[in-house]
Amino acid sequence: MTSVVLVHGLYHRPGHFAVLAERLRSDGTEVAVPELHRGSLAADTAAVQATVDALSEPPVVLGHSYGGSVITGVRGAAHLVYLAAFVLDAGESAATWGGASQRLKDAIVAEPDGSTTLHPGRAVDALYGDCPEPLAAQAVGLLRAQAPGCGRGVPRHHSWKETPSTYVICAEDRAVDPGLQRTMAARCTDVRTWQKGHSPFVGRPDLVVELLRELLPTRIAPGRNQPVTEAR
């Protein structure tokens, strides 16, 4: 059985990957979607590592947005997929890259307990602006509060240096600057560019399913300068 681990970003939940996971499972793929929000990047990484270690074979591991910071520190993956995500090197964090766009910053609401949430209307614009309205509304309804500090976490290990990896640039992203994504994508084995916003797993899960199906049977060998594929 082939395996996939899906790692969500800040403010998100495993439920945001529900449609994606269901479609992969329909093919007989084993899918694990660990819950983050453990209080720190180190704790989130440990949770995903435990998920990977529990599988019977090395999985394809996809990280979305902040989830890229998490999967960077995870060992034992067969292939890493960075979906509009952070590919961090020594001493780097999502915060040091200036990860959030002004649109996303404007959506953040500080709560009395020190956590933050996202303003629903502004979150739609930043995260799901190219998604059909019913799907965007459902995705916003799943968002949860975020404890402070995770975005400042620095990985202790950098798996992209030893594991085949694919970066998906979301060229119409309003949350993480596409130019920044291109810079980080240069660290990966393979690069794809999709003319999509920040969350294609909500608006176009078929694109993500097709990519993962491609990677599952044919593990991409380590190497650089692979051709760039455009998807619209």
C-alpha positions as CSV (number, residue, x, y, z in Angstrom):
1,M,0.0,0.0,0.0
2,T,1.3,3.5,-0.9
3,S,1.2,6.2,1.8
4,V,0.7,9.9,1.9
5,V,1.0,12.3,4.9
6,L,-0.8,15.6,4.5
7,V,0.4,18.5,6.8
8,H,-1.7,21.6,7.1
9,G,-0.7,25.2,7.8
10,L,-1.4,27.7,10.5
11,Y,-5.0,28.3,11.5
12,H,-6.0,25.1,9.6
13,R,-7.1,21.7,10.6
14,P,-6.9,18.2,9.2
15,G,-10.5,18.7,8.0
16,H,-9.3,21.1,5.3
17,F,-7.8,18.1,3.5
18,A,-10.9,15.9,3.8
19,V,-11.8,15.9,0.1
20,L,-8.2,15.4,-0.9
21,A,-7.8,12.5,1.6
22,E,-11.0,10.8,0.5
23,R,-10.0,10.8,-3.2
24,L,-6.6,9.4,-2.4
25,R,-8.1,6.7,-0.2
26,S,-10.5,5.7,-3.0
27,D,-7.4,4.5,-4.9
28,G,-6.2,2.4,-2.0
29,T,-3.7,4.9,-0.8
30,E,-3.1,5.1,2.9
31,V,-3.5,8.7,4.0
32,A,-2.6,10.2,7.4
33,V,-3.4,13.8,8.3
34,P,-1.9,14.7,11.7
35,E,-3.2,17.5,13.8
36,L,-0.7,20.3,14.5
37,H,-1.3,23.2,16.9
38,R,1.0,21.5,19.5
39,G,2.5,24.8,20.7
40,S,5.8,25.0,18.8
41,L,7.4,24.0,15.5
42,A,9.4,21.4,17.4
43,A,6.2,19.8,18.8
44,D,4.4,20.0,15.5
45,T,7.4,18.3,13.8
46,A,7.5,15.6,16.4
47,A,3.8,14.9,15.8
48,V,4.3,14.4,12.1
49,Q,7.5,12.4,12.7
50,A,5.5,10.0,14.8
51,T,2.9,9.7,12.0
52,V,5.6,8.9,9.5
53,D,7.4,6.4,11.8
54,A,4.1,4.5,12.3
55,L,3.6,3.8,8.6
56,S,4.8,0.6,7.0
57,E,6.7,2.3,4.2
58,P,8.2,5.7,3.6
59,P,5.4,8.0,2.5
60,V,5.1,11.0,0.3
61,V,4.8,13.9,2.7
62,L,3.0,17.1,1.6
63,G,3.3,20.4,3.6
64,H,1.1,23.4,2.9
65,S,2.3,26.9,3.9
66,Y,3.7,26.6,7.5
67,G,3.4,22.9,7.0
68,G,6.6,23.2,4.9
69,S,8.5,24.3,8.0
70,V,7.2,21.2,9.7
71,I,8.1,18.7,7.0
72,T,11.5,20.2,6.5
73,G,12.4,18.7,9.9
74,V,10.9,15.3,9.3
75,R,13.0,12.2,8.5
76,G,12.1,9.1,6.6
77,A,9.9,10.5,3.8
78,A,10.1,9.0,0.3
79,H,9.3,12.4,-1.3
80,L,8.5,15.9,0.0
81,V,5.9,18.1,-1.6
82,Y,6.0,21.8,-0.7
83,L,2.6,23.4,-1.6
84,A,3.1,27.2,-1.4
85,A,5.2,26.3,1.6
86,F,8.4,27.2,3.5
87,V,11.6,25.4,2.6
88,L,13.8,26.5,5.4
89,D,17.6,26.3,5.8
90,A,19.8,26.5,8.9
91,G,18.8,29.4,11.2
92,E,15.7,30.3,9.1
93,S,12.1,30.5,10.1
94,A,8.9,31.4,8.3
95,A,9.0,34.7,10.1
96,T,12.6,35.5,9.0
97,W,11.4,35.1,5.4
98,G,8.6,37.7,6.1
99,G,6.1,34.9,5.2
100,A,2.7,36.6,5.5
101,S,1.5,39.0,2.9
102,Q,-0.1,42.3,4.0
103,R,-3.5,40.9,3.0
104,L,-3.0,38.0,5.4
105,K,-1.6,40.3,8.2
106,D,-4.7,42.4,7.9
107,A,-6.9,39.4,8.4
108,I,-5.2,38.5,11.8
109,V,-7.2,39.3,14.9
110,A,-5.5,39.4,18.3
111,E,-7.4,37.6,21.0
112,P,-7.3,38.4,24.8
113,D,-5.6,35.1,25.6
114,G,-2.6,35.9,23.3
115,S,-3.8,33.7,20.5
116,T,-4.8,35.0,17.1
117,T,-7.7,34.2,14.8
118,L,-8.5,35.2,11.2
119,H,-11.3,37.6,10.3
120,P,-13.6,35.4,8.1
121,G,-14.2,37.8,5.2
122,R,-10.5,38.8,5.0
123,A,-9.5,35.2,5.3
124,V,-11.5,34.3,2.2
125,D,-9.7,37.0,0.3
126,A,-6.2,36.0,1.4
127,L,-6.6,32.2,1.5
128,Y,-9.5,31.1,-0.7
129,G,-10.0,34.0,-3.1
130,D,-10.1,31.8,-6.2
131,C,-12.2,29.0,-4.7
132,P,-16.0,28.6,-5.3
133,E,-17.9,30.5,-2.7
134,P,-19.5,27.5,-0.9
135,L,-16.1,25.8,-0.6
136,A,-14.5,29.0,0.6
137,A,-17.2,29.4,3.2
138,Q,-16.8,25.8,4.4
139,A,-13.0,26.3,4.6
140,V,-13.3,29.5,6.7
141,G,-15.7,27.7,9.0
142,L,-13.0,25.1,9.8
143,L,-10.3,27.7,10.7
144,R,-9.2,27.7,14.4
145,A,-7.3,29.9,16.7
146,Q,-3.5,29.9,16.5
147,A,-1.1,30.1,19.5
148,P,1.8,32.5,19.0
149,G,5.4,31.5,18.1
150,C,5.1,28.7,15.6
151,G,6.1,30.9,12.7
152,R,9.3,31.8,14.5
153,G,10.4,28.2,14.9
154,V,13.7,27.0,13.3
155,P,13.9,23.4,12.1
156,R,16.7,21.3,13.6
157,H,17.0,19.1,10.4
158,H,16.7,19.9,6.7
159,S,15.3,16.9,4.9
160,W,15.1,18.6,1.5
161,K,18.9,18.4,1.3
162,E,18.7,14.5,1.2
163,T,15.2,13.7,0.1
164,P,13.6,14.2,-3.4
165,S,11.3,17.1,-3.3
166,T,8.7,18.9,-5.5
167,Y,7.8,22.6,-5.0
168,V,4.4,23.8,-6.2
169,I,4.4,27.6,-6.8
170,C,0.9,29.0,-6.5
171,A,1.3,32.0,-8.9
172,E,-1.9,33.8,-7.8
173,D,-1.2,33.4,-4.1
174,R,-2.4,36.3,-1.9
175,A,-1.1,34.9,1.4
176,V,2.6,33.9,0.6
177,D,4.2,36.0,-2.1
178,P,4.8,34.0,-5.3
179,G,8.2,35.6,-5.7
180,L,9.2,34.3,-2.3
181,Q,7.9,30.9,-3.3
182,R,10.1,30.9,-6.4
183,T,13.2,31.6,-4.3
184,M,12.4,28.8,-1.9
185,A,11.5,26.5,-4.8
186,A,15.0,26.7,-6.1
187,R,16.0,24.4,-3.2
188,C,13.8,21.6,-4.4
189,T,14.4,18.8,-6.9
190,D,11.4,19.6,-9.1
191,V,9.3,22.7,-9.5
192,R,5.7,23.1,-10.7
193,T,3.8,26.3,-11.2
194,W,0.0,26.4,-10.9
195,Q,-2.0,29.5,-11.7
196,K,-3.9,29.2,-8.4
197,G,-4.3,30.9,-5.1
198,H,-3.0,29.8,-1.7
199,S,-5.3,26.8,-1.2
200,P,-5.7,24.6,-4.3
201,F,-6.7,21.6,-2.1
202,V,-9.9,23.5,-1.4
203,G,-10.7,24.9,-4.9
204,R,-9.0,22.4,-7.1
205,P,-8.2,19.2,-5.1
206,D,-8.0,17.3,-8.4
207,L,-4.7,19.1,-9.2
208,V,-3.2,18.0,-5.9
209,V,-4.5,14.4,-6.3
210,E,-3.0,14.1,-9.8
211,L,0.4,15.3,-8.5
212,L,0.4,12.9,-5.6
213,R,-0.7,10.0,-7.8
214,E,2.2,10.9,-10.2
215,L,4.7,10.8,-7.3
216,L,3.5,7.7,-5.6
217,P,4.3,5.1,-8.2
218,T,7.4,6.8,-9.6
219,R,9.6,8.2,-6.9
220,I,11.6,11.1,-8.3
221,A,15.3,10.5,-7.9
222,P,17.4,13.2,-6.3
223,G,18.8,15.7,-8.7
224,R,18.4,19.3,-9.9
225,N,17.3,21.2,-12.9
226,Q,14.2,19.2,-13.6
227,P,11.7,20.7,-16.1
228,V,9.2,23.2,-14.8
229,T,5.5,22.2,-15.4
230,E,2.8,24.8,-15.8
231,A,-0.8,24.0,-14.6
232,R,-3.8,26.2,-15.1
